[in-house]
Amino acid sequence: MAVGVFDLFSVGIGPSSSHTVGPMRAAAVFAEELKVSGSLDKVAGLRVDLYGSLAATGHGHGTMTAILLGLEGFHPEKILPAEVEERLAAIADTGTLQLAGSVPLPYGVKDMVLRPLTVLPRHTNGMTFTVTDAEGEVLHKATFFSVGGGFIVREGEEDAALKELDESKKELPLPFRTAAELLGRCQSKGLSIGDIMFVNERASRSEEEIREGLLHIYSVMEECVATSLKREGLLPGGLKVRRRAPDWHERLEKEDKDRDAKYWQEWVNLIALAVNEENASGGRVVTAPTNGAAGIIPAVLYYALHFAPGMDKATQEDRDDVVVKFLLTAGAIGVLYKEQASISGAEVGCQGEVGSASSMAAGALAEVMGGTPQQVENAAEIAMEHNLGLTCDPIGGLVQVPCIERNAIAAAKAINAAKMALWGDGTHRVSLDEVIVTMRETGRDMSSKYKETAMGGLAVNVVEC
């Protein structure tokens, strides 16, 4: 299907969309196929091979435990944090996995085969699942790639998936692949960028479903922040990174009881940190468009709802309208990155995660603050232009340092980009399409050690303990 707003914004668990959500989704698909095939009761053996970046940083990203949950039949958008803890504790205590929720197999994290130096042709995030019977005969085998943002592709079906994508786009009323095409649609129809996305979403959902779905997405973002603010102490993983959001929130509540505009950046920083601290602890977050960059869009949307001109007099319905318009516009810009480049840190570095999220947020903020389509495109371009070349080099393979602070910095960049664009008339020298292509080419040229492998940058120059 054509990439839509609910593909770019989906509920999942931390800490990574490409290394946690995608692998869990792939494992769940494999388990379902096994169940449907009728050979589930014949399974006597299981093998999971992880390649490239998944193998190199899988432990820090929770890849292995996510796969165990997926093999038990859990999907990232449905599983609750309590279920995660309960099932992982049971597997660790018994050493037994419930394949597809019904067949007990002695299997755990230590049984997975890691091949960090082997990169499969399609993508560095490769994984192969194999089940055998009592005689060792293969019953079912499949290889998947986690290509960023929780999206997965099966080996051998890449061309078919692209063909299906192209066919589905023909069914959209106002399809677009580039920013130039998107602006052309806006001009010919007299619609905003968010409106164009809304018209396309209506091809598969009712207006009520779209609105309710997007408001639900935002409610999960709010719940994520609220949950994070109740947690204290250190983040898991061994780096001994202290949670800052609860203390910062307490201080802000004392110093800024009336949401004074001079504190806008402190609040934006707080929201970004809170979301990404929750993500780092494996909590429930919204992939936006990835988990590593999950705090940027909620933080900028918080700014739009609390500090944008006129929002102090807004009704709840007005605020809901802002949420819907913001997410639709951000989704339209996200489509451009999925179509022309990548949102996978393992493929193009953090410019594809934090950079794309910052760009999406900047454009969305410009639109809800009254920007023209040209100003929205300019805001998105500015934000990405100043995230070009951003590496993905998390210490210890954990989505903590520099990832958490990076979200706060990128959120502020997005707000500044929107303000700069709104002070202009929409004309600018470098187009969004040119910047997206540059990001893609920069990612292609970037050394693999800077693309989520924990083999370069901060990951090797900072002592973990």
C-alpha positions as CSV (number, residue, x, y, z in Angstrom):
1,M,0.0,0.0,0.0
2,A,1.0,3.6,-0.5
3,V,2.7,5.1,2.5
4,G,0.2,7.0,4.7
5,V,0.2,9.0,7.8
6,F,-0.6,5.9,10.0
7,D,2.4,4.1,8.6
8,L,4.7,7.0,9.6
9,F,3.0,7.4,13.0
10,S,2.4,4.0,14.6
11,V,2.3,2.9,18.3
12,G,5.2,0.6,19.3
13,I,7.7,0.0,22.0
14,G,11.2,1.3,22.5
15,P,14.0,1.7,22.0
16,S,14.3,1.5,18.2
17,S,11.8,1.3,15.3
18,S,14.3,-0.4,13.0
19,H,16.0,-2.6,15.6
20,T,13.0,-3.3,18.0
21,V,9.7,-2.6,16.3
22,G,10.6,-3.9,12.8
23,P,12.2,-7.2,14.1
24,M,9.2,-7.8,16.4
25,R,6.8,-7.3,13.5
26,A,8.8,-9.6,11.2
27,A,8.9,-12.3,13.8
28,A,5.2,-12.0,14.4
29,V,4.5,-12.3,10.7
30,F,6.7,-15.4,10.6
31,A,4.8,-16.9,13.5
32,E,1.5,-16.2,11.9
33,E,2.6,-17.8,8.6
34,L,3.7,-20.9,10.5
35,K,0.3,-21.1,12.2
36,V,-1.6,-20.7,9.0
37,S,0.6,-23.3,7.2
38,G,-0.7,-26.0,9.6
39,S,2.8,-27.2,10.4
40,L,3.1,-25.5,13.8
41,D,2.6,-28.7,15.7
42,K,5.5,-30.3,13.9
43,V,8.1,-27.7,14.9
44,A,10.9,-29.1,17.0
45,G,13.7,-26.6,16.3
46,L,14.1,-22.9,15.7
47,R,17.0,-20.8,14.4
48,V,17.2,-17.0,14.2
49,D,20.2,-15.4,12.3
50,L,20.8,-11.7,12.7
51,Y,23.0,-9.8,10.2
52,G,24.8,-6.5,10.0
53,S,23.6,-3.7,12.2
54,L,20.9,-5.9,13.9
55,A,23.7,-8.2,15.1
56,A,26.2,-5.4,15.9
57,T,23.9,-3.3,18.1
58,G,21.0,-5.7,18.8
59,H,21.7,-6.2,22.5
60,G,21.6,-2.4,23.1
61,H,18.4,-2.0,21.0
62,G,16.5,-4.8,22.5
63,T,16.4,-6.6,19.1
64,M,16.7,-10.1,20.5
65,T,14.0,-9.7,23.2
66,A,11.7,-8.0,20.6
67,I,12.1,-11.0,18.3
68,L,11.2,-13.4,21.1
69,L,8.0,-11.5,21.7
70,G,7.2,-11.4,18.0
71,L,7.7,-15.2,17.8
72,E,5.2,-15.6,20.6
73,G,2.7,-13.7,18.4
74,F,2.8,-10.2,19.9
75,H,2.7,-7.2,17.6
76,P,4.5,-3.9,18.6
77,E,1.4,-1.8,18.1
78,K,-0.7,-3.9,20.4
79,I,1.5,-5.2,23.2
80,L,1.5,-3.3,26.5
81,P,4.5,-2.6,28.6
82,A,3.2,-4.9,31.4
83,E,2.9,-7.7,28.9
84,V,6.5,-7.1,27.7
85,E,7.9,-7.4,31.2
86,E,5.7,-10.4,32.0
87,R,6.6,-12.5,28.9
88,L,10.3,-11.7,28.9
89,A,10.5,-12.6,32.6
90,A,8.8,-15.9,31.9
91,I,11.1,-16.7,29.0
92,A,14.1,-15.9,31.1
93,D,12.9,-17.9,34.1
94,T,11.9,-21.0,32.1
95,G,14.2,-20.8,29.1
96,T,11.1,-21.6,27.0
97,L,9.5,-19.7,24.2
98,Q,5.8,-20.1,23.3
99,L,6.1,-20.2,19.5
100,A,3.0,-18.5,18.0
101,G,1.6,-18.5,21.5
102,S,1.1,-22.3,21.7
103,V,4.2,-24.4,21.0
104,P,6.8,-24.5,23.8
105,L,10.4,-24.4,22.6
106,P,13.6,-24.2,24.6
107,Y,14.9,-21.0,23.1
108,G,16.2,-17.6,24.3
109,V,18.4,-14.7,23.5
110,K,21.6,-16.7,23.8
111,D,20.5,-19.1,21.1
112,M,20.3,-16.4,18.3
113,V,23.2,-16.5,15.8
114,L,24.8,-13.0,15.4
115,R,26.6,-12.1,12.1
116,P,27.6,-8.5,12.5
117,L,30.2,-8.6,9.6
118,T,27.8,-10.1,7.2
119,V,25.5,-7.6,5.4
120,L,22.9,-9.0,3.1
121,P,22.5,-7.2,-0.3
122,R,19.1,-5.6,0.4
123,H,19.7,-3.8,3.7
124,T,22.1,-4.0,6.7
125,N,19.2,-4.9,9.0
126,G,18.6,-8.5,7.9
127,M,17.2,-11.4,9.8
128,T,16.4,-15.0,8.9
129,F,13.9,-17.3,10.7
130,T,14.1,-21.1,10.2
131,V,12.0,-23.8,11.9
132,T,12.7,-27.5,11.5
133,D,10.9,-30.8,12.5
134,A,12.2,-33.6,14.7
135,E,14.3,-35.0,11.8
136,G,15.9,-31.6,11.0
137,E,13.9,-31.0,7.9
138,V,13.1,-27.3,7.2
139,L,9.4,-26.6,7.7
140,H,9.4,-22.9,7.0
141,K,12.1,-20.3,6.4
142,A,12.0,-16.6,5.7
143,T,14.4,-13.6,5.5
144,F,13.2,-10.1,6.4
145,F,14.7,-6.6,6.3
146,S,13.9,-3.9,8.8
147,V,14.2,-0.8,6.6
148,G,13.5,1.9,9.1
149,G,10.4,3.3,10.9
150,G,9.2,-0.2,11.7
151,F,8.7,-1.0,8.0
152,I,9.7,-4.5,7.0
153,V,10.4,-6.1,3.6
154,R,10.6,-9.8,2.8
155,E,13.6,-11.1,0.8
156,G,12.6,-12.0,-2.7
157,E,9.5,-9.7,-2.6
158,E,11.2,-6.4,-3.0
159,D,10.2,-5.9,-6.6
160,A,6.6,-7.1,-5.9
161,A,6.4,-4.7,-3.0
162,L,7.5,-1.8,-5.1
163,K,5.0,-2.7,-7.8
164,E,2.2,-3.0,-5.3
165,L,3.3,0.4,-3.9
166,D,3.2,2.0,-7.4
167,E,-0.2,0.4,-8.1
168,S,-1.7,1.6,-4.8
169,K,-0.5,5.1,-5.5
170,K,-2.6,5.1,-8.7
171,E,-5.7,4.7,-6.5
172,L,-4.9,7.9,-4.5
173,P,-6.8,11.0,-5.6
174,L,-3.7,13.3,-5.4
175,P,-0.5,11.1,-5.5
176,F,2.9,12.7,-5.1
177,R,6.5,11.5,-4.8
178,T,8.4,14.7,-4.7
179,A,8.0,18.1,-3.0
180,A,7.6,19.7,-6.5
181,E,4.7,17.4,-7.3
182,L,3.2,18.1,-3.8
183,L,3.4,21.9,-4.3
184,G,1.9,21.4,-7.8
185,R,-1.0,19.6,-6.3
186,C,-1.5,22.4,-3.7
187,Q,-1.4,25.1,-6.5
188,S,-3.8,23.3,-8.9
189,K,-6.3,22.4,-6.1
190,G,-6.0,25.5,-3.9
191,L,-5.2,23.2,-0.9
192,S,-2.6,23.2,1.8
193,I,-0.1,20.4,2.2
194,G,-2.1,18.9,5.1
195,D,-5.2,19.1,3.0
196,I,-3.6,17.1,0.2
197,M,-2.6,14.4,2.7
198,F,-6.1,14.4,4.1
199,V,-7.7,13.9,0.7
200,N,-5.3,10.9,0.0
201,E,-6.0,9.4,3.5
202,R,-9.8,9.5,2.7
203,A,-9.1,6.9,-0.1
204,S,-8.9,4.2,2.6
205,R,-10.5,5.8,5.7
206,S,-13.5,7.9,6.6
207,E,-13.0,11.5,7.8
208,E,-14.0,10.4,11.3
209,E,-11.6,7.5,11.3
210,I,-8.7,9.7,10.2
211,R,-9.5,12.3,12.9
212,E,-10.0,9.8,15.7
213,G,-6.9,7.9,14.6
214,L,-4.6,11.0,14.7
215,L,-6.0,12.2,18.0
216,H,-5.3,8.7,19.4
217,I,-1.8,8.9,18.1
218,Y,-1.4,12.2,20.0
219,S,-3.0,10.8,23.1
220,V,-0.3,8.0,23.1
221,M,2.4,10.7,22.8
222,E,0.9,12.5,25.8
223,E,0.7,9.2,27.8
224,C,4.3,8.5,27.0
225,V,5.3,11.9,28.5
226,A,3.1,11.4,31.5
227,T,4.6,7.9,32.2
228,S,8.1,9.2,31.7
229,L,7.6,12.0,34.2
230,K,6.7,9.5,36.9
231,R,9.9,7.4,36.4
232,E,13.1,8.3,38.3
233,G,16.6,6.9,38.6
234,L,18.9,5.5,35.9
235,L,18.0,4.2,32.4
236,P,18.6,0.5,31.8
237,G,21.6,-0.7,29.9
238,G,24.7,0.0,32.0
239,L,25.6,3.5,30.8
240,K,24.2,4.9,34.1
241,V,22.4,7.7,32.3
242,R,20.2,9.5,34.7
243,R,16.6,10.4,33.9
244,R,16.3,14.2,33.8
245,A,12.7,14.7,32.8
246,P,11.1,14.3,36.2
247,D,13.4,16.8,37.9
248,W,13.1,19.3,35.1
249,H,9.3,19.0,35.1
250,E,9.2,19.7,38.9
251,R,11.4,22.7,38.4
252,L,9.3,24.1,35.5
253,E,6.1,23.6,37.5
254,K,7.6,25.9,40.2
255,E,9.2,28.5,38.0
256,D,6.6,28.7,35.2
257,K,3.1,28.1,36.5
258,D,1.5,30.2,33.7
259,R,3.4,28.9,30.7
260,D,5.3,32.1,30.1
261,A,6.6,32.4,26.6
262,K,10.1,32.9,27.8
263,Y,10.2,29.3,28.9
264,W,9.1,27.8,25.6
265,Q,12.5,26.1,24.9
266,E,12.6,24.6,28.4
267,W,9.2,23.0,27.8
268,V,10.2,21.8,24.4
269,N,13.4,20.3,25.8
270,L,11.4,18.6,28.5
271,I,8.9,16.9,26.2
272,A,11.6,15.7,23.9
273,L,13.7,14.3,26.8
274,A,10.7,12.7,28.4
275,V,9.6,10.8,25.3
276,N,13.1,9.6,24.5
277,E,13.9,8.6,28.1
278,E,10.7,6.5,27.9
279,N,11.8,5.1,24.6
280,A,15.2,4.2,25.9
281,S,13.6,2.2,28.7
282,G,11.6,0.2,26.3
283,G,8.3,2.0,27.0
284,R,5.3,2.6,24.8
285,V,6.0,5.4,22.2
286,V,4.8,6.6,18.8
287,T,7.2,5.9,16.0
288,A,7.5,9.4,14.5
289,P,8.8,8.5,12.0
290,T,11.3,6.3,14.0
291,N,11.7,5.5,17.6
292,G,15.2,7.1,17.8
293,A,13.6,10.4,16.8
294,A,10.3,9.9,18.5
295,G,10.6,13.0,20.8
296,I,10.9,15.7,18.1
297,I,7.4,15.8,16.7
298,P,5.6,15.6,20.1
299,A,7.9,18.4,21.4
300,V,7.2,20.7,18.4
301,L,3.5,19.9,18.5
302,Y,3.5,20.8,22.2
303,Y,5.0,24.2,21.2
304,A,2.3,24.6,18.6
305,L,-0.4,23.9,21.2
306,H,0.9,26.0,24.0
307,F,3.1,28.8,22.6
308,A,1.9,29.5,19.0
309,P,0.0,32.8,18.7
310,G,-3.6,32.6,19.7
311,M,-3.5,29.2,21.3
312,D,-4.1,30.7,24.7
313,K,-7.7,31.4,23.7
314,A,-8.2,28.1,21.7
315,T,-11.0,25.7,22.5
316,Q,-10.5,22.0,22.8
317,E,-11.9,21.6,19.3
318,D,-9.4,24.2,18.0
319,R,-6.6,22.3,19.7
320,D,-7.7,19.0,18.1
321,D,-7.8,20.7,14.7
322,V,-4.2,21.8,15.2
323,V,-3.2,18.2,16.2
324,V,-4.8,16.7,13.1
325,K,-3.5,19.4,10.7
326,F,0.0,19.1,12.2
327,L,0.3,15.3,11.9
328,L,-1.2,15.3,8.4
329,T,1.3,17.9,7.2
330,A,4.2,16.1,8.9
331,G,3.0,12.9,7.3
332,A,3.1,14.4,3.9
333,I,6.7,15.5,4.3
334,G,7.6,12.1,5.8
335,V,6.2,10.5,2.6
336,L,8.8,12.4,0.6
337,Y,11.7,11.0,2.7
338,K,10.3,7.4,2.4
339,E,9.8,7.8,-1.4
340,Q,13.1,9.5,-2.3
341,A,15.6,8.5,0.5
342,S,15.4,6.6,3.8
343,I,14.4,7.1,7.4
344,S,16.8,4.3,8.6
345,G,19.8,5.2,10.7
346,A,21.4,1.9,9.7
347,E,21.1,3.0,6.0
348,V,21.8,6.7,6.0
349,G,22.8,7.7,9.5
350,C,20.9,9.8,12.0
351,Q,20.2,12.4,9.3
352,G,17.6,10.0,8.1
353,E,16.0,9.7,11.6
354,V,16.4,12.9,13.5
355,G,16.9,14.9,10.3
356,S,13.7,13.7,8.7
357,A,11.7,14.1,12.0
358,S,13.0,17.7,12.4
359,S,12.1,18.4,8.8
360,M,8.6,17.0,9.2
361,A,8.0,18.9,12.4
362,A,9.3,22.2,10.9
363,G,6.9,22.0,8.0
364,A,4.0,21.0,10.1
365,L,4.6,23.9,12.5
366,A,4.8,26.3,9.6
367,E,1.5,25.1,8.3
368,V,-0.5,25.3,11.6
369,M,1.0,28.8,12.1
370,G,-0.6,29.9,8.8
371,G,2.2,29.3,6.4
372,T,1.7,28.9,2.6
373,P,2.6,25.6,1.0
374,Q,5.8,27.3,-0.2
375,Q,6.7,28.4,3.3
376,V,6.0,24.9,4.6
377,E,8.3,23.4,2.0
378,N,10.9,26.0,2.9
379,A,10.7,25.2,6.6
380,A,11.1,21.5,6.0
381,E,14.1,22.2,3.7
382,I,15.8,24.4,6.3
383,A,15.5,21.8,9.0
384,M,17.0,19.0,6.9
385,E,19.7,21.2,5.4
386,H,21.1,21.7,8.9
387,N,21.0,18.0,9.8
388,L,22.9,16.8,6.8
389,G,25.7,14.4,7.6
390,L,24.4,13.5,11.1
391,T,25.9,10.2,12.1
392,C,24.3,7.4,14.1
393,D,26.9,6.3,16.6
394,P,25.1,5.6,19.9
395,I,27.4,4.6,22.8
396,G,27.0,0.9,23.7
397,G,24.5,0.6,20.9
398,L,21.9,2.1,23.3
399,V,19.4,4.7,22.2
400,Q,20.6,7.1,24.9
401,V,23.8,9.1,24.2
402,P,23.6,11.2,22.1
403,C,20.1,10.2,21.0
404,I,18.0,11.7,23.8
405,E,19.6,15.2,23.8
406,R,19.7,15.1,20.0
407,N,15.9,15.0,19.9
408,A,15.7,18.2,22.0
409,I,18.3,20.0,19.9
410,A,16.5,18.9,16.6
411,A,13.1,20.1,18.0
412,A,14.5,23.6,18.6
413,K,16.0,23.5,15.1
414,A,12.6,22.6,13.7
415,I,10.9,25.6,15.5
416,N,13.6,28.0,14.3
417,A,13.3,26.6,10.8
418,A,9.6,27.2,10.8
419,K,10.0,30.8,12.1
420,M,12.7,31.6,9.5
421,A,10.4,30.3,6.7
422,L,7.4,32.3,8.0
423,W,9.5,35.5,7.9
424,G,10.1,34.8,4.2
425,D,7.7,34.6,1.2
426,G,8.4,31.0,0.4
427,T,11.0,31.6,-2.3
428,H,14.4,30.1,-1.5
429,R,17.6,28.9,-3.3
430,V,17.7,25.2,-2.3
431,S,14.6,23.1,-2.8
432,L,13.4,20.4,-0.4
433,D,13.8,17.8,-3.1
434,E,17.4,18.7,-3.6
435,V,18.1,18.4,0.1
436,I,16.4,15.0,0.3
437,V,18.5,13.7,-2.6
438,T,21.6,15.1,-0.9
439,M,20.7,13.4,2.3
440,R,20.3,10.1,0.5
441,E,23.7,10.5,-1.3
442,T,25.4,11.6,1.9
443,G,24.1,8.5,3.6
444,R,25.4,6.3,0.7
445,D,28.8,7.9,1.0
446,M,28.9,7.7,4.8
447,S,31.2,5.1,6.3
448,S,29.3,2.1,7.7
449,K,30.9,2.6,11.1
450,Y,28.7,5.8,11.4
451,K,25.5,4.0,10.6
452,E,24.2,2.3,13.7
453,T,27.0,-0.3,14.1
454,A,28.6,1.1,17.3
455,M,32.0,0.8,15.5
456,G,32.8,4.5,15.2
457,G,32.3,8.0,16.6
458,L,31.1,8.4,20.1
459,A,30.5,4.7,20.3
460,V,34.2,4.0,20.3
461,N,35.7,7.2,21.7
462,V,33.7,7.4,24.9
463,V,34.4,4.8,27.7
464,E,31.1,3.1,28.6
465,C,31.7,2.6,32.3
